[in-house]
Amino acid sequence: MQRWCTLHIVWLWLLISLATCTASEKQKQPIYTQNTPLPTTESSSYVYDCDNGYRFTARIEDEKAWLFLPDRTVMLPQIKAANSPKFSDGRITFRPKANLAILDTGQEVYNHCRNNRAEAIWEDAKFRGVSFRAVGNEPGWQIEITHGAHILYVGDYGITRHEFQTPAPLVDQQTGETTYRVKVTGHDVTIVLKGQRCRDTMSDEEFDAKVTVIFDGRELRGCGRALH
């Protein structure tokens, strides 16, 4: 009972934060929608699982690599290498190649690090400033909500893509629900976030929130979590 109350208080704090952060941003431009590709960036994010349970996150951008190691964060400049990219500060060396990588921390060498693509997608969204992300199945869809910017909806396994300016959310502290409503020419979208544990029907992964998306009368259900 005590654990449930603690989770409920944390979620209410999150709902209030979502409302405060979004409402505080100036939204003078009208809400819009358009078919648009997923956000592209020259940066890449990876979550590597290595031997002996060692895990770290890497962010590669502008000829440098940021490594978020279990005990520290380091920035490594790229140096010339014959076969694959190489990043090193003379003490730590990181060599990524496709979905694999080699990491030399100076104390230990991890030769078999493999990118966890499912985790890397969430980390990349976090680096891009996404505040909340949700996914669902049958058909596959995803939502990314960014405070003071936009909501990105990708449906039908990536075929349908729309972007909307983020509206101010409606927060119900009694039900633990946050609702975003968007009405523009040709589209009516409602997104409801509820602070309740949710398990993905495909991956069986557990999330912090249940998510309902009603896009032009079509209801979709999934799970999501706050990233900031």
Backbone bond lengths (Angstrom), bond angles and torsions (degrees), N, CA, C in turn:
res aa  C-N    CA-C-N  psi(-1)  N-CA   C-N-CA  omega(-1)  CA-C   N-CA-C  phi
1 M - - - 1.475 - - 1.519 110.31 -
2 Q 1.355 115.45 -43.42 1.461 119.48 179.65 1.517 111.11 -63.13
3 R 1.379 116.09 -39.55 1.472 119.76 179.93 1.520 110.84 -65.06
4 W 1.377 116.33 -39.36 1.466 119.63 179.57 1.515 110.32 -64.02
5 C 1.314 116.71 -41.98 1.472 120.64 -179.97 1.521 110.91 -62.74
6 T 1.340 115.80 -40.83 1.467 119.91 179.43 1.521 110.96 -62.72
7 L 1.350 115.80 -44.68 1.469 119.81 178.68 1.522 110.69 -62.74
8 H 1.351 116.03 -39.38 1.462 119.80 -179.41 1.518 111.32 -64.18
9 I 1.346 116.81 -41.64 1.462 121.30 179.27 1.511 110.59 -64.50
10 V 1.357 116.74 -42.55 1.466 120.66 178.97 1.507 110.74 -61.52
11 W 1.341 116.65 -42.12 1.472 119.48 -179.02 1.518 111.38 -67.02
12 L 1.343 117.37 -39.98 1.463 119.80 177.61 1.521 110.40 -61.92
13 W 1.334 116.73 -39.21 1.468 120.02 177.20 1.521 110.19 -61.87
14 L 1.354 116.22 -39.43 1.457 120.58 179.27 1.520 110.90 -65.10
15 L 1.339 117.07 -42.46 1.466 120.45 -179.93 1.526 111.13 -61.01
16 I 1.336 115.19 -43.44 1.464 119.23 179.62 1.516 110.68 -64.75
17 S 1.341 116.58 -39.23 1.466 120.99 178.71 1.511 111.11 -64.47
18 L 1.347 116.15 -41.42 1.466 119.93 178.30 1.528 110.51 -59.18
19 A 1.316 115.47 -45.79 1.462 119.49 -178.31 1.519 111.24 -66.37
20 T 1.334 116.28 -44.10 1.464 120.40 -177.41 1.510 111.62 -64.24
21 C 1.350 116.44 -45.88 1.469 120.75 -177.47 1.510 111.19 -64.99
22 T 1.352 115.77 -41.21 1.463 118.43 -176.20 1.516 110.87 -74.19
23 A 1.337 116.26 -43.46 1.458 119.18 -176.32 1.516 111.82 -67.67
24 S 1.327 117.21 -25.99 1.460 120.44 -177.19 1.516 112.59 -75.80
25 E 1.345 116.79 -17.46 1.458 119.75 -179.94 1.526 109.85 -80.23
26 K 1.310 116.95 143.46 1.455 121.11 176.70 1.513 109.71 -74.34
27 Q 1.338 116.93 131.00 1.447 121.47 -179.17 1.536 108.78 -128.66
28 K 1.309 116.25 64.64 1.451 121.65 -178.43 1.521 111.73 -78.51
29 Q 1.359 116.94 -24.67 1.445 119.57 179.55 1.523 109.65 -79.24
30 P 1.356 118.45 144.12 1.456 120.75 179.07 1.521 111.21 -68.10
31 I 1.338 115.49 152.77 1.454 119.79 174.90 1.521 108.14 -64.67
32 Y 1.323 117.13 141.18 1.455 120.81 -177.94 1.513 110.41 -134.84
33 T 1.302 116.41 166.07 1.454 122.09 175.96 1.513 108.85 -144.42
34 Q 1.303 115.59 146.49 1.452 119.85 178.53 1.520 109.05 -164.17
35 N 1.326 115.94 152.22 1.450 119.00 171.38 1.517 106.95 -71.54
36 T 1.308 117.04 125.35 1.449 120.15 -174.05 1.516 109.57 -149.03
37 P 1.318 118.42 148.25 1.462 119.75 177.93 1.516 110.83 -72.39
38 L 1.318 116.30 164.67 1.449 120.45 174.40 1.517 109.96 -59.45
39 P 1.347 118.27 151.29 1.462 119.88 178.80 1.515 111.09 -54.05
40 T 1.316 116.11 132.36 1.461 120.17 178.06 1.512 109.20 -109.93
41 T 1.301 116.71 151.90 1.450 121.53 -179.08 1.509 108.69 -154.45
42 E 1.327 115.86 152.00 1.448 119.63 176.78 1.528 110.94 -79.61
43 S 1.311 115.98 -6.03 1.458 120.53 179.32 1.522 110.00 -89.00
44 S 1.325 115.59 157.79 1.454 121.37 177.89 1.517 108.66 -137.29
45 S 1.321 116.07 140.19 1.463 121.88 179.23 1.519 109.25 -118.22
46 Y 1.333 115.59 142.21 1.460 121.30 -178.13 1.521 109.27 -139.95
47 V 1.318 116.17 147.68 1.460 122.55 171.32 1.523 106.37 -122.50
48 Y 1.314 116.01 112.94 1.463 120.89 -173.58 1.529 111.13 -102.11
49 D 1.338 114.86 132.04 1.459 122.46 171.05 1.524 107.43 -104.63
50 C 1.336 115.96 121.38 1.467 121.44 -175.95 1.530 110.73 -113.93
51 D 1.313 115.26 -174.20 1.462 120.83 178.18 1.523 110.71 -62.92
52 N 1.339 114.79 153.86 1.473 122.43 175.01 1.522 112.98 60.88
53 G 1.342 117.26 27.06 1.455 121.07 176.22 1.509 114.96 75.18
54 Y 1.321 117.68 11.92 1.472 121.25 -179.52 1.530 108.74 -76.46
55 R 1.332 116.98 130.59 1.470 121.91 -179.22 1.519 109.11 -134.29
56 F 1.335 116.29 141.05 1.461 120.35 174.72 1.521 109.49 -150.20
57 T 1.332 115.39 159.70 1.462 122.63 178.82 1.515 109.07 -109.24
58 A 1.324 116.16 140.80 1.468 121.45 178.60 1.520 109.55 -126.70
59 R 1.303 115.16 141.76 1.466 122.82 176.49 1.520 107.20 -128.45
60 I 1.336 117.55 116.65 1.459 122.11 -177.25 1.529 108.84 -107.77
61 E 1.336 115.95 124.26 1.463 120.85 -179.84 1.525 109.74 -161.04
62 D 1.330 114.47 142.73 1.467 120.65 174.30 1.529 113.38 51.98
63 E 1.323 116.54 46.85 1.465 122.68 177.02 1.529 113.18 59.36
64 K 1.315 115.70 32.24 1.466 120.45 173.11 1.519 108.40 -147.53
65 A 1.305 115.30 159.07 1.462 121.21 179.97 1.526 109.46 -125.50
66 W 1.328 115.18 128.09 1.461 120.94 172.34 1.517 107.24 -96.03
67 L 1.321 116.89 123.97 1.458 121.62 177.67 1.522 109.42 -110.43
68 F 1.314 115.43 124.81 1.470 121.91 177.68 1.527 106.48 -103.01
69 L 1.326 115.11 89.13 1.452 122.41 -176.59 1.536 110.07 -86.00
70 P 1.326 118.54 163.17 1.462 120.04 -178.29 1.525 113.93 -56.95
71 D 1.343 117.87 -29.94 1.460 120.02 -175.38 1.528 114.48 -115.35
72 R 1.335 117.68 -0.88 1.474 119.38 -178.62 1.523 110.26 -171.30
73 T 1.338 114.51 166.24 1.461 121.90 174.49 1.513 107.94 -119.79
74 V 1.329 117.00 131.45 1.466 120.85 -177.82 1.521 110.00 -133.35
75 M 1.332 115.65 154.02 1.453 122.30 174.19 1.524 108.02 -114.60
76 L 1.329 116.27 124.69 1.453 121.14 -178.03 1.524 110.13 -114.92
77 P 1.328 118.23 127.20 1.467 120.30 176.44 1.535 109.89 -76.04
78 Q 1.327 115.12 151.63 1.457 119.17 176.92 1.521 109.79 -79.20
79 I 1.319 115.60 137.73 1.460 120.46 177.46 1.522 109.29 -123.27
80 K 1.303 116.64 161.14 1.451 120.95 -176.32 1.529 110.52 -66.08
81 A 1.341 114.97 135.35 1.459 121.24 177.43 1.520 108.41 -146.90
82 A 1.308 116.19 148.38 1.457 120.87 -173.14 1.521 113.22 -75.78
83 N 1.317 118.11 -44.52 1.460 120.18 -169.10 1.521 114.68 -100.29
84 S 1.327 118.50 -43.63 1.467 121.87 -176.84 1.510 109.32 -144.04
85 P 1.344 118.01 163.36 1.465 120.07 179.11 1.523 111.48 -55.89
86 K 1.320 114.90 144.92 1.459 120.55 -179.89 1.522 108.71 -139.00
87 F 1.337 115.75 132.03 1.454 121.89 179.80 1.529 107.91 -125.50
88 S 1.326 116.48 131.32 1.464 118.65 -177.46 1.523 111.30 -159.13
89 D 1.322 115.15 146.68 1.470 121.16 172.64 1.525 110.63 -111.40
90 G 1.342 116.39 13.75 1.447 121.25 -179.00 1.512 113.78 93.67
91 R 1.338 115.80 -17.23 1.466 120.37 178.43 1.527 110.70 -116.39
92 I 1.347 115.32 -46.46 1.459 121.40 178.60 1.525 108.35 -109.56
93 T 1.326 116.99 135.01 1.461 121.68 -179.93 1.528 109.67 -128.02
94 F 1.333 114.71 133.81 1.460 122.35 -177.26 1.516 108.24 -128.68
95 R 1.360 116.96 124.14 1.458 122.12 -178.50 1.524 109.29 -126.54
96 P 1.354 117.71 97.46 1.470 120.18 177.50 1.530 111.08 -88.84
97 K 1.316 116.28 146.91 1.455 121.80 175.58 1.514 108.50 -151.98
98 A 1.361 115.86 110.53 1.460 121.61 -174.61 1.530 108.67 56.51
99 N 1.326 119.04 -124.47 1.458 122.17 -179.40 1.527 113.17 -96.53
100 L 1.319 116.76 11.12 1.455 121.61 -179.87 1.524 109.92 -116.37
101 A 1.326 116.30 162.46 1.464 120.12 178.40 1.519 110.07 -158.24
102 I 1.330 114.71 156.35 1.458 122.83 172.72 1.527 107.12 -119.35
103 L 1.309 116.07 132.18 1.466 121.30 -179.89 1.519 109.44 -125.78
104 D 1.336 115.75 125.94 1.461 122.62 174.11 1.524 107.08 -114.05
105 T 1.322 117.45 108.49 1.466 121.39 -176.73 1.521 112.92 -84.33
106 G 1.338 116.72 -4.38 1.454 120.11 -174.48 1.512 111.75 96.80
107 Q 1.346 115.72 -26.35 1.464 120.52 175.95 1.532 111.27 -112.44
108 E 1.327 115.90 -26.47 1.463 120.89 -176.41 1.525 109.18 -145.48
109 V 1.330 116.10 145.24 1.454 121.35 176.92 1.532 108.82 -112.91
110 Y 1.326 115.86 125.27 1.462 121.99 178.20 1.526 107.75 -109.87
111 N 1.328 116.28 107.09 1.461 121.75 -174.75 1.518 114.31 -90.12
112 H 1.327 117.11 -14.98 1.465 119.79 -173.22 1.534 110.42 -126.38
113 C 1.307 115.97 67.51 1.468 121.29 177.27 1.525 108.67 -99.28
114 R 1.318 116.59 127.50 1.468 121.13 -177.59 1.522 109.54 -119.66
115 N 1.340 116.14 134.96 1.453 121.07 -179.51 1.522 111.06 -69.53
116 N 1.333 115.40 128.97 1.456 122.37 174.17 1.523 106.94 -90.57
117 R 1.322 115.66 94.07 1.466 120.11 -171.08 1.534 112.66 -61.36
118 A 1.325 116.70 -39.25 1.462 119.95 -179.29 1.532 111.05 -60.31
119 E 1.336 117.44 -42.46 1.462 121.15 178.09 1.527 111.51 -72.80
120 A 1.337 116.03 -34.85 1.463 120.25 -177.49 1.525 111.93 -64.31
121 I 1.329 117.66 -33.38 1.464 121.29 178.59 1.529 110.50 -61.19
122 W 1.328 116.51 -41.98 1.468 120.35 179.40 1.522 111.26 -69.82
123 E 1.320 116.73 -39.08 1.463 120.02 178.36 1.523 110.66 -65.03
124 D 1.327 117.20 -39.48 1.460 120.36 179.20 1.524 110.80 -63.25
125 A 1.337 116.74 -41.86 1.467 120.53 177.77 1.529 110.46 -60.93
126 K 1.325 116.43 -40.55 1.468 120.43 178.62 1.524 111.11 -62.44
127 F 1.334 117.24 -44.06 1.457 121.28 179.01 1.525 111.02 -63.30
128 R 1.331 117.51 -31.92 1.461 121.06 179.96 1.516 113.09 -79.20
129 G 1.333 117.25 -1.15 1.462 120.96 176.66 1.505 114.84 91.48
130 V 1.332 118.51 9.14 1.460 121.63 178.73 1.526 109.35 -64.84
131 S 1.332 116.61 132.93 1.458 121.49 -176.61 1.524 112.72 -86.95
132 F 1.333 116.00 -37.14 1.459 120.93 -177.64 1.521 108.09 -146.24
133 R 1.342 115.72 138.16 1.462 120.02 179.68 1.522 109.18 -133.62
134 A 1.340 116.16 141.99 1.458 120.92 179.70 1.521 109.74 -140.20
135 V 1.325 115.18 153.22 1.464 121.31 179.05 1.522 109.49 -137.18
136 G 1.340 115.11 156.32 1.458 120.96 177.29 1.514 110.05 -150.82
137 N 1.333 115.68 173.51 1.458 120.85 -174.28 1.528 112.24 -129.13
138 E 1.327 113.24 165.55 1.468 123.60 173.19 1.526 113.28 53.17
139 P 1.311 120.62 70.46 1.467 125.37 -2.74 1.533 111.30 -85.29
140 G 1.330 116.82 161.92 1.459 120.74 -178.73 1.521 111.99 -63.99
141 W 1.342 115.93 135.42 1.462 121.19 178.28 1.530 109.18 -147.95
142 Q 1.331 115.07 165.03 1.461 120.45 175.38 1.514 109.86 -150.77
143 I 1.324 114.86 152.95 1.463 123.11 177.26 1.523 108.15 -129.71
144 E 1.331 116.49 135.69 1.455 121.71 171.94 1.525 108.43 -125.40
145 I 1.329 116.70 123.35 1.464 122.36 179.68 1.520 108.21 -110.43
146 T 1.317 116.89 122.61 1.462 122.34 178.73 1.519 109.12 -119.00
147 H 1.328 117.00 122.03 1.468 121.65 -178.49 1.528 111.21 -57.48
148 G 1.320 116.12 136.31 1.454 120.75 174.88 1.509 114.17 66.40
149 A 1.314 117.69 13.09 1.468 120.03 -177.01 1.523 110.32 -136.52
150 H 1.327 117.44 -96.52 1.450 118.71 -173.16 1.523 112.18 -145.46
151 I 1.327 113.87 164.00 1.458 122.83 168.28 1.519 106.50 -110.69
152 L 1.300 116.74 127.40 1.458 121.56 178.30 1.522 108.52 -108.54
153 Y 1.325 116.38 123.56 1.454 122.14 176.78 1.523 108.60 -113.97
154 V 1.317 116.78 126.96 1.461 122.88 176.67 1.523 107.55 -125.11
155 G 1.320 116.93 117.51 1.460 120.03 -176.79 1.516 113.15 -124.28
156 D 1.341 114.37 174.78 1.468 121.55 177.13 1.522 111.72 52.82
157 Y 1.332 115.43 49.25 1.470 121.99 177.93 1.532 112.82 58.28
158 G 1.346 116.49 34.27 1.461 120.59 176.29 1.509 115.24 96.82
159 I 1.336 118.21 -4.36 1.473 120.87 -178.29 1.515 111.27 -74.79
160 T 1.336 117.50 -42.36 1.459 122.81 -178.20 1.522 109.68 -98.96
161 R 1.332 116.74 125.44 1.461 120.92 -178.47 1.525 110.09 -138.32
162 H 1.312 115.48 128.03 1.465 120.88 179.30 1.529 109.00 -139.48
163 E 1.319 114.95 149.14 1.461 121.23 178.00 1.518 108.83 -128.59
164 F 1.340 116.58 134.89 1.458 122.84 -178.85 1.526 109.23 -130.27
165 Q 1.309 116.62 148.07 1.460 119.28 171.84 1.529 108.01 -66.99
166 T 1.320 117.34 138.17 1.467 121.44 -177.26 1.525 110.40 -69.02
167 P 1.339 118.09 118.46 1.468 119.87 176.68 1.526 110.77 -82.57
168 A 1.312 116.88 167.54 1.467 120.04 174.67 1.521 108.43 -67.90
169 P 1.326 118.88 133.61 1.466 120.93 -178.21 1.521 112.06 -79.45
170 L 1.315 115.08 154.83 1.457 122.23 172.22 1.520 107.03 -101.87
171 V 1.331 116.51 121.24 1.464 120.74 -174.03 1.525 109.73 -111.98
172 D 1.328 115.47 126.76 1.462 122.10 175.55 1.525 107.35 -112.36
173 Q 1.329 116.56 103.33 1.457 120.59 -176.22 1.527 112.11 -70.89
174 Q 1.321 118.03 -24.01 1.463 120.08 179.94 1.525 111.62 -73.06
175 T 1.334 116.95 -41.45 1.466 120.06 -178.67 1.524 112.12 -92.19
176 G 1.344 116.82 -12.34 1.462 120.03 -177.74 1.506 112.59 72.85
177 E 1.334 117.55 29.97 1.464 121.97 -177.60 1.523 111.59 -112.60
178 T 1.321 115.39 141.36 1.460 122.21 171.06 1.518 107.08 -120.10
179 T 1.325 116.63 129.47 1.462 121.05 -175.12 1.524 110.96 -122.54
180 Y 1.326 115.52 132.72 1.464 122.56 173.34 1.522 107.57 -113.38
181 R 1.336 116.04 129.51 1.460 120.32 178.71 1.527 109.67 -122.85
182 V 1.304 115.16 130.30 1.464 121.51 179.53 1.516 108.55 -128.13
183 K 1.333 116.01 124.25 1.461 120.81 175.44 1.515 108.58 -128.24
184 V 1.315 115.66 116.43 1.454 121.77 177.19 1.524 107.07 -136.08
185 T 1.309 116.01 171.50 1.459 120.36 -179.04 1.522 110.81 -56.30
186 G 1.317 114.78 117.60 1.459 119.86 176.01 1.512 115.37 88.90
187 H 1.336 117.80 -6.78 1.472 119.21 -176.85 1.524 111.02 -142.19
188 D 1.332 114.93 142.76 1.457 123.20 176.42 1.528 106.71 -136.10
189 V 1.337 115.79 113.55 1.459 120.15 -173.53 1.535 110.18 -125.99
190 T 1.330 115.92 132.85 1.457 122.18 174.41 1.524 108.35 -128.06
191 I 1.323 116.27 130.52 1.464 121.79 178.73 1.531 107.53 -123.68
192 V 1.321 116.23 123.49 1.461 121.22 -178.88 1.523 109.28 -117.86
193 L 1.340 116.41 122.98 1.456 122.72 176.33 1.524 108.24 -107.29
194 K 1.321 116.57 126.73 1.465 120.07 -179.59 1.523 109.20 -123.17
195 G 1.330 115.77 127.50 1.456 121.17 -178.51 1.510 112.35 -71.88
196 Q 1.327 115.40 80.15 1.451 121.61 -177.30 1.520 108.73 -149.70
197 R 1.307 117.56 139.00 1.454 120.13 -178.84 1.522 111.17 -57.55
198 C 1.329 113.82 141.43 1.464 119.97 -174.34 1.530 108.03 -142.15
199 R 1.327 116.34 137.45 1.459 120.71 179.95 1.524 109.85 -116.02
200 D 1.340 115.87 127.10 1.462 121.07 -178.50 1.532 110.21 -65.26
201 T 1.329 115.95 135.00 1.465 120.65 -174.89 1.517 113.19 -73.56
202 M 1.330 117.79 -16.68 1.459 120.78 -179.40 1.529 111.53 -101.30
203 S 1.316 117.03 -51.88 1.471 120.79 -175.29 1.524 113.45 -89.32
204 D 1.332 116.90 -16.27 1.467 123.84 -176.05 1.529 111.59 67.62
205 E 1.334 117.24 14.24 1.466 121.56 177.87 1.516 110.02 -73.68
206 E 1.333 116.79 143.40 1.452 121.22 -179.27 1.519 110.85 -96.95
207 F 1.329 116.04 137.46 1.461 123.05 -179.64 1.525 109.75 -123.54
208 D 1.347 114.59 171.32 1.464 120.76 -176.26 1.526 113.71 -89.07
209 A 1.334 117.19 -15.70 1.459 119.26 -172.89 1.522 112.51 -141.11
210 K 1.336 114.80 143.68 1.458 120.93 170.16 1.527 107.82 -90.17
211 V 1.324 116.62 139.98 1.455 121.18 -175.10 1.536 109.61 -128.55
212 T 1.318 115.55 132.02 1.460 121.47 174.84 1.530 108.19 -120.53
213 V 1.312 116.38 129.31 1.462 122.26 177.23 1.523 108.20 -119.23
214 I 1.311 116.40 124.44 1.467 120.78 174.41 1.523 106.63 -113.23
215 F 1.324 116.51 105.67 1.462 122.52 -176.29 1.522 108.40 -110.23
216 D 1.343 116.10 107.94 1.470 122.28 -178.38 1.522 111.24 51.53
217 G 1.351 116.07 45.40 1.451 121.29 176.61 1.516 114.85 86.03
218 R 1.313 118.22 -8.38 1.465 122.07 -179.90 1.523 108.98 -94.64
219 E 1.326 116.75 120.05 1.461 121.15 -176.00 1.522 111.58 -94.37
220 L 1.333 114.82 131.36 1.460 122.09 177.59 1.517 108.76 -127.50
221 R 1.327 116.62 144.62 1.458 120.85 -179.49 1.520 110.62 -126.30
222 G 1.323 115.34 142.84 1.458 119.36 -179.85 1.513 111.13 -164.00
223 C 1.331 115.50 -160.49 1.465 121.72 -176.06 1.530 109.49 -133.33
224 G 1.333 115.89 156.07 1.448 118.89 179.55 1.516 112.87 -159.07
225 R 1.330 114.54 179.13 1.466 119.62 178.89 1.525 109.92 -153.02
226 A 1.331 115.20 154.74 1.456 121.60 175.05 1.530 108.66 -76.16
227 L 1.335 116.81 140.90 1.448 121.80 -179.57 1.524 112.42 -106.10
228 H 1.335 117.79 -15.79 1.464 121.33 179.41 1.526 108.90 -137.33
